[in-house]
Amino acid sequence: MKILIFLLLIFIISCDPFHAKFEDIETARYYEASKIIEPLSSNELKIMNWNIKFGGGRIDFFFDCYGNNVLMSKDEVYTNMEKLAIKINKENPDILFIQEVDINSKRASYINQVQYLLDNTELNYATYASQWKADYVPSDGIGKVDTGNAILSKFPLNNAKRIALPLMTDQDAVTKYFYLKRNILTSEIMWNNEKINLLAIHTSAYSHDGTKLKQIEILKNKMDEINNNNEAFIAGGDLNTIPPNSDKIKDFPDSICTNESFQADDYTEDIGILDSFYSDYTPAISQTDYEADNSKYFSHTTNKNGFWNRKLDYLFTNQNFENGMIHQDISSGGVETMKLSDHAPLTVTFSFNGGN
Amino acid sequence: MKSLLMLLIAFFSLIVVGNQKATTYWNTGQADTIEKGRFEVGIFQPLRYGLTNDIELSTYPIMDFIMPNFSVKKNYIKNTKWSLSSEHFTSYPTLLIKMISKEGIAGLLPSTAKEDIPQQIYTEHSIIFTYNLSKYFIITPKVSVSIPIIFNSYKKFPTIDMFLLYTRTAPFHGDFIYTLSLDIDGQIYKSLYYSIDFDYYNNLPINIYNSEGISSNYEHKFMLIWKNSPNFSIYAGYKLIYGNYPYGSQLNIVPLIDFAWGW
C-alpha cells in the first residue's frame, strides 16, 4: 500500500498539477504602469536594489523564527507597500532591482506588488521572474504563492528571460517540487542609444550543499559573457553571501532558528566566491570602503529590534558606478528603513565608460 | 510524511467517486443502490454496504478517524430504464480542519488559524436520477445542496484556495453550495467501461454566517474502469478543474487512479 501511494505521489508530481515547475529558459513576464511618465534625459542613471520581503515590513514571520505569522491582510500589505513606495519615490531611481516581490500570493492577500510599485512610483516598465510558484504549497498554511525577482525601469525593457539556476540537492522529491526555484532575470534597455544588459538574482538563503555557490558562479559567467561581447551590464540583487574580507563570517546574533532548514548565519564556505566579482568589475560599494568600516554597508538583519548586521545585497557593472550607498537609517538615506523590510536598499549612480 | 500521505488519501477520497453501470456492481454515483449484503471499497472510494436492496450505507473508513462521516442512499423508484434516489451525507469536519492547521508539511492552513475554527457539522443532500439508454450509455443527472451547521460564534479563518478543495471546503466557512452534475457511464468492450462527468458548483442565495461565498466552479472527470470481476476493479483517468478563486480563475488537471474491492 505504501509503495502504491508513493508511486501515485511521484505520478502526480511528475505531471506538475500545482504548476510549480519551470523550463531552463523562459520568457519573463512584462508589466507596464497604468500611466507612463516620460523620463528626463541624462548622462547618469540612478540604480537601486532592494529585497522588499513581499511587503511584509517587519511583521515576524515563521521562517525567521521570531514569530508565527504566515498570512497578511490586505490592509497590512497596502500599508507596507505604501511605505516602500515613499522611499522609492524619495530616491527616484531610473532602474530598480527588487527581490521577494509577490504578484499573486495568499500571504500577501494576492496583491500584485510589481503593478502596485509601477502605479505608485515614476517607474514605467517591469519584468518579472518567479522564484517560488505553486498553486498551493501544502506546508505551514502558505497556500498559493507566486513571488520572485523583478526589474522596474523608466525605460522600456526588452528581451526579458528567466534563466533557471540549480536547485538544492539535499531535499526529498516532494519538498523540492514545492520549494523555491532560483533564477537570474535578464532584461535589456536602450539608454542614450546604447544597450544595457540587466541581470537580477536572488540566490538560495538556506543552502548547505553548495547550491548557492553554483548559482553565484553562473551569474559571474553571464556577466563575463556579456563583457566579452563588449556590451554593458548592471548585475546584482540579494546574493545571500557576505563580501570578501568581512570581519564577521558566522554566528550572527539575530539568527535564532534552531531548525537547520532556516539557518543562514555561517558564510565560512562562501569565502572567496565574490573575489572575482570585485577584481573583474566595479561594485556599488568598493572593497576599500567596505573594509574601512563593514558596518556602514550592512544591509540585512532578521531582528526588527536590532540593526543591520551583514551585507548581502550587491550591484556590479562593467561600466562606471559612483556614490554607492546602503540606506540604513535617517543619517544614510533619510528614512528609517529598518521598519520597511529585512533588507536595506542600495543605490548607486551609473554612467558609461568614457562618459557617454 | 505520514500526515502528507493521510492528507493525500483524504484528498482523493473526496474526488475519486466512480459512477458506472451495466453491471449490478461498481455503480457508485448512480441512483441504484448496492445490492443487499454486498460491500464495496476503494483506496479513495467509500466503503459501501447494501443494508437492503434499496438502502445503501457508506463511509470513508480512513477519513473516519479524522473526519467522522456517514452517508445514506435511499432508492425510491427502480425499473429497467430508470431509477430515482436521494442521498444524505453528514460529517464532522472540525477535527480535520484543526489537524491541517499546522506548521510544516500538510499544513494547509496556518497554525494560528486553529483557534478560529468553529465546531460544525457538514451536511450534503442529493437527488439522483439515472436513465439507462443502453449498457453503453447511462446518464445520471444529480442535484446536491451542501448545508453547513456552525455551532459556536463564527470567526473567519483562511480559505483553502486550492483546486478541488476550495469548493469542497467552502461550506466549512459558512457557504451554502449547490452542485449540478451530469454523469455518463457505459461499457466500452467486455470488462472495460468508461465514466464521464461534469459538475457545476455555485453559491445558494443564503448567507447566514456572513461568509465570503464562491462563484462558479466547473469540474470534469474522465475515467476508464476495468471491472475485472465483482471482487476487483481498477480506475484510471483525469480530472479537469476550472475554478474561480479569491485570486482569479485557473485551470488544473490531475491524474486519477484507484483500486476497488467488493465482496
HADDOCK unambig.tbl for C-alpha pairs under 7 A between the chains (distance, minus, plus):
assign (segid A and resid 12 and name CA) (segid B and resid 255 and name CA) 6.51 0.50 0.50
assign (segid A and resid 17 and name CA) (segid B and resid 252 and name CA) 6.34 0.50 0.50
assign (segid A and resid 17 and name CA) (segid B and resid 253 and name CA) 6.02 0.50 0.50
assign (segid A and resid 17 and name CA) (segid B and resid 254 and name CA) 5.75 0.50 0.50
assign (segid A and resid 70 and name CA) (segid B and resid 110 and name CA) 6.35 0.50 0.50
assign (segid A and resid 104 and name CA) (segid B and resid 247 and name CA) 6.95 0.50 0.50
assign (segid A and resid 110 and name CA) (segid B and resid 247 and name CA) 5.82 0.50 0.50
assign (segid A and resid 135 and name CA) (segid B and resid 162 and name CA) 6.71 0.50 0.50
assign (segid A and resid 136 and name CA) (segid B and resid 162 and name CA) 5.95 0.50 0.50
assign (segid A and resid 138 and name CA) (segid B and resid 105 and name CA) 6.28 0.50 0.50
assign (segid A and resid 138 and name CA) (segid B and resid 106 and name CA) 5.23 0.50 0.50
assign (segid A and resid 138 and name CA) (segid B and resid 107 and name CA) 5.65 0.50 0.50
assign (segid A and resid 138 and name CA) (segid B and resid 108 and name CA) 4.92 0.50 0.50
assign (segid A and resid 139 and name CA) (segid B and resid 103 and name CA) 6.73 0.50 0.50
assign (segid A and resid 139 and name CA) (segid B and resid 104 and name CA) 4.95 0.50 0.50
assign (segid A and resid 139 and name CA) (segid B and resid 105 and name CA) 4.36 0.50 0.50
assign (segid A and resid 139 and name CA) (segid B and resid 106 and name CA) 5.24 0.50 0.50
assign (segid A and resid 139 and name CA) (segid B and resid 107 and name CA) 4.38 0.50 0.50
assign (segid A and resid 139 and name CA) (segid B and resid 108 and name CA) 5.91 0.50 0.50
assign (segid A and resid 140 and name CA) (segid B and resid 102 and name CA) 5.97 0.50 0.50
assign (segid A and resid 140 and name CA) (segid B and resid 103 and name CA) 4.29 0.50 0.50
assign (segid A and resid 140 and name CA) (segid B and resid 104 and name CA) 4.81 0.50 0.50
assign (segid A and resid 140 and name CA) (segid B and resid 105 and name CA) 6.67 0.50 0.50
assign (segid A and resid 140 and name CA) (segid B and resid 107 and name CA) 4.62 0.50 0.50
assign (segid A and resid 140 and name CA) (segid B and resid 108 and name CA) 6.63 0.50 0.50
assign (segid A and resid 140 and name CA) (segid B and resid 109 and name CA) 6.56 0.50 0.50
assign (segid A and resid 140 and name CA) (segid B and resid 110 and name CA) 5.39 0.50 0.50
assign (segid A and resid 141 and name CA) (segid B and resid 101 and name CA) 6.88 0.50 0.50
assign (segid A and resid 141 and name CA) (segid B and resid 107 and name CA) 5.09 0.50 0.50
assign (segid A and resid 141 and name CA) (segid B and resid 108 and name CA) 4.58 0.50 0.50
assign (segid A and resid 141 and name CA) (segid B and resid 109 and name CA) 3.67 0.50 0.50
assign (segid A and resid 141 and name CA) (segid B and resid 110 and name CA) 3.91 0.50 0.50
assign (segid A and resid 143 and name CA) (segid B and resid 108 and name CA) 6.64 0.50 0.50
assign (segid A and resid 143 and name CA) (segid B and resid 161 and name CA) 7.00 0.50 0.50
